Each structure stands twice: as C-alpha cells, then as structure tokens.
Amino acid sequence: MLQFIQRSIHRSLLIQLLSVYLLFVAVVLAGGVGVNAIVEQQIYNDVQASNHALAQEIALETSLHLRDAENALVELGKLAKRNNTREALEQTFQTFQAARSDVDQLYWLDPFGTLKASWPEGNVGVGSEFSPPNVVQQARMSAGPVFEVGIAVATTFNAGVIIAEPVRANSGQLIGIVAANLSLVELSTPLKTVIQAQQRQGQRLMISIIDDRGELIATPEHNRILQTILDELPGAGAALHGHTTSSLSPAADGQDWLFTAVPVPNAGWAVVVQRPASEALVVVIQLHLWLLAAALLFAIGGLLFWLLLLARFIHPLQLLAQQHQTLPMSEQAIPQDTITLATRNDEVGELARSLIRLERDGLEKLGELRTLLETSSIVVGSLEPQAVVRKIIREVQRLVNVQAAAVLLPDEHDVLRVLVSEGHSERYDHSLSLPPENPVSSAVLALREGRPVQKLLSSRRSWPSFSYDEGFRSVLAIPIISRHAGSVVLLVHRVEPHPFEQNEIDLLLTFANYATLAWEHAVLYERSDERLREVAQENERLYQRASEEKQKLEAIMGSMQDGLVLTGSDGKVLYANQGAYTIAGLSGRQLIDQPIEVLCMALCERATNARDCESILAVESREAIIEIRYDDRLRALHLRPFDVGDEAGQLIGRGLLLHDVTREHEIDEFKTTLLAAVGHELRTPLAIIKGYASTLLQEDVSWPLADQRHFLRTINGEADRLAQLVSNLLDLSRQEAGLLLLNRADISIQDLVKQVVERRHDPQTALLVQLPTDLPPVNIDSTRVEVVLHNLIANAQVYGRGTIQITARLDSDRLIVSVADDGPGIAPDELPHVFERFYRATYGRRQRSSGTGLGLAICKAFIEAHGGSIWAESSLNGTTISFSLPLASSEYTTALAAQGPAERRYI
C-alpha cells in the first residue's frame, strides 16, 4: 500500500504540488503564530514604556512643585525675619497667597509652636498651639524646610502638605517658624487634566500619588485623599523604597490592570499609573482578528487557486501528455539520462520527451538556416570585390558537398571568364572562355535564362568541356544578377556523376541572393571609393587653403594692439586676442568659454568709475568710451560692438573691439590746453606792448626821456617773452617729431653753472653752488643745458623760500646735477605730473602769477635728447630736481662722434 502511494505521488504532478502547498501552508501558519507572539510582547513593552514615561514625568513635576514651594517659603521667611509684627506678617502672607493659588494657609509660629499670626484668619485665634506638633519639632531641629502630609487643625481642616521653614537670626538663634499648607486638591489638578485627556481619546487611566505612609495624597477622586491604599496598588511599596516597577495584576473590580510605579525624587513619595489591560492590549486583540482573517482568506484563496490550477493547467497537461505519447521516436532523440526533465514519470515527463523529439527534428532545418545566415553574414562583411568572390566560393564549399567552385565574369564582349576559382587548375583559370553563343554551357544558359542550370558531363560532347577534362562529372551554374554592378555566374563542380538535389539547389539559390547583395555593395564601393578619394583630395586642398587663411587671420588679430573679442549666440566668449587679454588683465582660461559679463566685470574693476562703467556696458549695442588703468597708466578705451553673421545674413554671434584711444585723447587735451595757455600768454604781452606803443605814439603828450626808455624796455621784455614762448613751443614740437638738433661739445659743468648763476642773479635769492673742482667735462649742447639750468633755477625761485642749492656728483659714466629749493615741497599725488606740459603746482610761494607750465617739460625733452634722465624728489623741507649728463670720455660719446649729423638728430 505504501509503495502504491509513493508511486502515485511520483507519477502525479497534482499530488506533488498539493504536498508542497500543504507544507507551505504549515510554514506560513507557524510563522504567523511566531509573529503574533513577538508583536504581542512588543506591544506590551510599548504600553509599559508609555506608562513609565507618564509616571516619570508626573513624579518629576511633583518634585519640582515641592521644591518651588520650599524655595518660595524660604524667601517668605527672609521677609518675616525683617519685620515679624503681626500686621506686617498678615500683609506679607496676603500678598504671598495671592501669588500662589496652591497655598491654603500661612502661619507664623514662635520658637515653641505657638501661633502668632495666620492668613486667612481661622477659627482658632492667636496663642493656640500649632498641630501637628511634630512639624514644629522637626523645623526647630532642621536647618532648612521640612514638610509633612496631614491636616493643620489649628485653623483649617483641609488636607494638604504642611511645609515649615525655621527663621533664625544672624547669630543662629531661632526667631520663629513660618509654615504653609499646600492644598492636596490643587496637587491633584494636573492628574485630573491628564486623565480627562485620555478619556477624550476613549481610554481609561488612573493616576495616584502616595506618601511614605501609604496614604493617598493626590488623586482625581478627592474624597479618597489621605486614605491608606498601599495594598491596593501593586509595586507601590517598592517605589517608596526608590525602585521602579511594572506589573499586570487584578484590581478590585476583578479586571487585569497594568500598574507602573515610580518614586518621586527627594520626597519619599510614589506615583502609580494604572490602565485596564483590555484597553492597553486592544491592538493585540485586533492583531489576533487580523491573523485569523488572513488565515481564512489564505485558505479560501488557496482552494480557489487549486480549483483553477486543476481546471486550467493540470487537466490540460494530462491530456497533452497522453496525446504526445503517440508521436514516433526520432533517430536523433536526446538520451533520457542526459535530460533531467525527460526522466520524470509524470505528465510533465511524458510531454517533455514528446517535445524533445519534435525539437530534434526541427534542429536539422534550423542548422541549415543558421549555416546559411552565417555564411551570408561573412560574405556581406567585406567590401572588396575580389575578397567577396573568394568568400562566396569558400562558403559554398561549406554549404554543399562540392570539390570545386568558380565565379565567372563577362568581359566587354560578354564572354565569360574566370574571376576567382577554387579547386581548379591554372589552365582552367586562364583558358576558360565561354562565348554567349555556346548552346551547351550551363553557365551561359544560367546567365541567359536567369535560373540555376545543372548538367551531368560525359565524354560525348559537341563542344570542348574544361570541366570534364578537369575530372568533374556534375556541374551546377547559379546566376548572380545585379542591375547596378553587372551579373556574374557561380559555378560548382562534383567529381561524382549524380545530380544536385533540390534542397541543395534551393539552399545555394538562397545563398546567391545574399551573394548578389554583397557583390553589388563591393562593386559600388569600389566605384565610390575612387570618387571619394578625388573628393578627399579636393577637400584636403580646400582645408589646407582654409588653414593658411585661418593662420594669417589669427596672426593679424594676434598682432593687433587693440582687443578683439568674439562671442557665440549664447553670449559665451569663443575667441579673444592677446590685446584683449592684456587690456582686461585676464588669461585665456579665465575668459574663453565664459559669459561676456566676465570681461565686462574685469573692465569695470579697472575703470576709474566702476558705477559709470557698469551703466555704460549694460547697453550692449552702444559704442562707448571708458577710462581704465593698466600698465600703471590711465588709458581711454573705445568699445565698439558689432554683429557677426553668416553668408545667409543670419546672426551667429557678436564681436567687441577694444580700441585704445589714449593717444588721441592726449592729443585733443594737448591742443585744448595749448590753445588756452598760448592764447593767455600771448594776449598778456601783446596787450602790454600795444598799450605802451600807443602811449608813445600819442602826439598830444610829451613823455620824459626816462619814461620813454622805461616804456621801450617793457616792450622789449615782453617781446623777448613772446620769442621765448615761441622758441619753447618749437623745441617741444621738434623733440616730439625727433628733429631736435644737438650741437655737442666738451663743456666744463662748473663754467656753465657759473654763467647761468650770473644771469639769474636775484638779490632776494641766495644761490649756493657746491661743485667739486675735479669734475670731468661733459659732452653736451651747452645752449640746451643752459636752458635746463635756467628753468630749474627759475622754478626754484618761484616755489622756494629764498635759498637755492646747486650740486653735482659723479655716478659711473655720467654726471648728476641737482637743483634744490627750500620751499614747502610738492604733494605726492602731484609729483608724477610735474614734467607734463602745462602742469603747474597748486601751492608754493609764488613770485609771479604768470607762466605756461612748459619749463619742466622742456627740461625733460632736452635732457632725454642727450640720452640722460631727469627726476624730482620732494619733502616738507623742499624739492630737489636732478638730471644726468654723459661724460666727455665715455663710450657713449665716442659712439656719437662716429655718427653723422643726420644720425645725431635725436638720441
């Protein structure tokens, strides 16, 4: 019987699946029971933790309430110590009670416990003994507050916490005792609030606070206050000894309650929180119901699943297995010991064996198709005609059993000749020639009729047969016809004298279709490759020409002193030349591929007025001029934006030209300043000359000879002044044009200084000349240098206080001459500009108000023409202007002597 059952299980798939399903159900139910136990324990722990947290919070709040009351009573004792008269105490007690609603009664006792004052006044008057008396005794022995739960019968019968604070003098002597009665009803109010909040949520909760005697001192049920209920609250005794407990115990109503008891810090009391177990563990009950519903649903779903599985799968599978048992066995069937599924004895095993037989029969056909696809892919994978033909021949020999194959290609006279062959002799490859009029050639017939043609070769033939002479007895010709690349013929040979089967012909014909595509691709690629090479050569020439043009353009833009920036349509910088980098103070990495705003920000950072620069650059399409500082100079920059378009006129980007117009601005400013200065300087002497000349020409007035000579000397002086102004302007013009001529000679600097000093003699100025006697001669134009000395001394007289010092010293191969005054000096911000044309200092001891501001500019021009330099140094004690001159014996002078006059115009 047992063997029959085992055999039935092995032969029936239904019984196997049913056994697995029942085992799965058992595992799921066992897991559900385990999960239920774990969840129940976790929920119980969560409820206990919640109760413990609530009890801990109430205990802490109660402890803080007592401590706050003690601290308040200590402060009240300090007030009573200052003034303990009855009237003052009653007024103080009244104010204290108004501030604390939890205080029922306040007392002032003498050191022996006799009531001296109270508020509100009770039934027992002043002079009665305070009760309970043990509170008085504890207070007399304590240094701080003491408290006890009870009823102060002296004046009130309200239950409360009696707190007593001893009041002592500075010497430590007990003055009296201040006591307060805290209402237990007020202490129970927070508990009532928590319980009511739980009741609104549909949960029952009870909270109790007991003292060290087990009496109930705080509860929402006020009629139970001061009742001893220690036995009714499990775990309360342990909590009074400082231990936290939680337990599930029956209450007086017979139901199970969860009790949680925690001690009140620093009070010796305990807080007990209790709630019905049925409400606390309601989630567990709901979980039980859900698990039961899930089990029923699982059972019903499983039953429906089995009915559906039996009707839609098991029964049809049995029918299929029975029907396929009648299929014939294939010779190529897979052995049973190699197929695990086929070794089964149930319906699946029968069906698997039948399907394996069908699969084996289909694999033969699929093998042929796979071989055909592989060979076709290999043939199509090449684009060189000769290589394609060789692959066609090799793959044909793989597909069918042939000993030789060839591809014939018609020439310009339509005569078929061997293109590529495999398995033939060289004579066959070179000598085979099949004209289109050959009536017996299978290749000619196949190409003419456009279909495969096969023949069996024999010795009796009207036309010569190279194939027969090569030893082949069967030939098959398949045309490969292409309208674009020309047609060819695939010729295959066998040595056996039996025809090709139809499946072989069909296979080769299918392969020929793929070969036709490969042949077209290869020929067309060869033709297009030549054209592509021509196009590539032409593109190479165009690219080379474009590269040369690009290099020229980049060289031109890179050599520009002005800045050029090109941006794309998205506003990002695509190109910037070196001039743009220099002007903006940015590198290529900081500017390329960045928004154009980066360049604008860099320009505004260098601008003299950043706010004006930002407002100007905010308008993209407007030309503007801004002033920036770079290379330690203030420069004017002309910004000119422009659009960049393609050949069709479409906008593809924008450009920005940064043109340095500093020189143009300086020229304009020079012209303006020159006209203003010259106009003023010419008008003044001309007016003087005109006035004195008109005076001398008056016929009705006879001037004395002395006045006439005075008028003439004034006219002569103003004329000299005009001549000097014109001469200075001409010298500056020559110096700027590089045409200033120098008549050099070896001159003693001592003699030159002496001549200038004698001419510039002024009684109001002390000229101190300190020149070494051994100074070597200098190679200079004495006239020009005399003008330099004359201008420097005149300038010192204008801005000095009366003392001028002239010194000289040797410095390598040059002579340094210095002219110093004792004036107030030149401001540091004006010092760099003193050698500029038409510039005059804004302060100093002026000896006269006129002047063109060209004196130091002319000095600079003459000294630089000699190859020297001039500079100014200033302090609060005066200004010193120094210049250098070449020595007569220096190499520089020797080189000048070797040059012609034309070469010595400006050095």
Disulfide bonds with the S-S distance in Angstrom:
none
